[in-house]
Amino acid sequence: MTKEYLDIVDENNNPTGKKEIRKEIHSSGLWHRTVHIYYFIKKDGEYYFLIHLRSKEKDLNPNMWDTRFGGHLQAGETTEKALLAELEEEIGIKANLKDFIKGLTNKRDSYPNNEFTYTFYYPGEEDISNLKFQDNEVQEVKWMSAKEIIREANNNSSGWSAGLLEFESVYNFLISLKLKKNIKII
């Protein structure tokens, strides 16, 4: 198994010029960067998100439902490269950068997992039959409306990898964009 190195940043998201293996970063509370991609469609005026069941082999939140795809920025990797790589690795989509909608950058001060997360939205296709789970991180996927996700996360928070407040923030930001009804935005 190859070691996964991540760049270390300071508490203000400034590069330190240092890198460390992922396990050490998570156990020591070192600041690092991640990307989160919310795959969504807007249908009949409602937002639906492609959620996935995380692999039982994941080191963080195994066998839990997740509302986003993504991962850590590898040492020397740009946000743009990570976006494209994560979507392809996790569900087999070869996207273009122009397909993404940039969201907010969030600071997660949650020792020992201290990270800056670059949030993006990917307006996807309703037909997901051609998705390929290539890196064994995803067990299955399904569509859920934002309202269903909020209800399910409220009823069974231990079954979800991300907190409800985080998802509500992401959902509210997407609503604020006022995307046209039933139109894929590219």
Residue pairs with C-beta under 8 A, 6 or more apart in sequence:
3 21
3 22
4 21
4 22
4 72
4 74
5 19
5 20
5 21
5 22
5 74
5 75
6 19
6 20
6 21
6 22
6 25
6 32
6 33
6 72
6 73
6 74
6 75
7 15
7 16
7 18
7 19
7 32
7 33
7 73
7 75
7 76
8 15
8 16
8 18
8 19
8 20
8 25
8 30
8 31
8 32
9 15
9 16
9 31
9 32
9 33
9 116
10 16
10 31
11 31
11 109
11 114
13 31
13 33
13 105
13 107
13 116
19 75
20 28
20 30
22 72
24 30
25 32
26 60
26 112
26 113
27 112
28 112
29 111
29 112
29 113
29 114
30 114
31 114
31 115
31 116
32 72
32 73
32 114
32 115
32 116
33 72
33 73
33 79
33 115
33 116
33 117
33 118
34 70
34 71
34 72
34 73
34 115
34 116
34 117
34 118
35 70
35 71
35 73
35 79
35 82
35 83
35 86
35 117
35 118
35 119
35 120
36 68
36 69
36 70
36 117
36 118
36 119
36 120
36 170
37 68
37 69
37 70
37 83
37 86
37 87
37 100
37 120
37 121
37 122
38 49
38 67
38 68
38 103
38 119
38 120
38 121
38 122
38 170
38 174
39 49
39 50
39 69
39 87
39 91
39 122
39 124
40 47
40 48
40 49
40 50
40 121
40 122
40 123
40 124
40 174
41 47
41 48
41 123
41 124
41 125
41 126
41 143
41 184
42 48
42 123
42 179
42 180
42 181
42 182
42 183
43 126
43 182
44 181
44 182
45 181
45 182
46 145
46 146
46 147
47 145
47 146
47 171
47 174
47 175
48 143
48 144
48 145
48 146
49 67
49 143
49 144
49 145
49 146
49 149
50 124
50 128
50 141
50 142
50 143
51 65
51 66
51 67
51 141
51 142
51 143
51 144
51 149
52 65
52 66
52 69
52 90
52 91
52 138
52 139
52 140
52 141
52 142
53 63
53 64
53 65
53 66
53 138
53 139
53 140
53 141
54 61
54 62
54 63
54 64
54 65
54 66
54 137
54 138
54 139
54 161
55 62
55 63
55 136
55 137
55 138
55 139
56 62
56 63
56 139
57 136
58 137
60 113
60 161
61 161
63 139
64 159
64 160
64 161
65 152
65 159
65 160
65 161
66 160
66 161
66 162
67 149
67 160
67 162
67 167
67 170
68 162
68 170
69 86
69 87
69 90
69 91
69 138
70 82
70 86
70 90
71 82
71 86
71 89
71 90
72 82
73 79
73 82
74 82
77 85
79 118
80 97
83 95
83 97
83 100
83 120
84 94
84 95
84 97
87 93
87 95
87 122
88 94
88 95
88 134
89 134
89 135
89 137
90 133
90 134
90 135
90 137
90 138
91 131
91 132
91 133
91 134
91 138
91 141
92 130
92 131
92 132
92 133
92 134
93 122
93 124
93 131
95 122
98 186
99 122
99 123
99 186
100 120
100 121
100 122
101 120
101 121
101 122
101 123
101 177
101 185
102 119
102 120
103 118
103 119
103 120
103 121
103 170
103 173
103 174
104 119
104 169
104 173
105 116
105 117
105 118
105 119
106 116
106 117
106 119
106 166
106 169
107 116
108 114
108 115
108 116
108 117
119 170
119 173
121 174
123 179
123 184
123 185
123 186
124 184
125 184
126 143
128 141
128 143
131 141
133 139
144 152
146 167
146 171
149 167
150 164
150 167
150 168
150 171
152 159
152 160
153 160
153 164
153 167
154 164
157 163
157 164
179 185
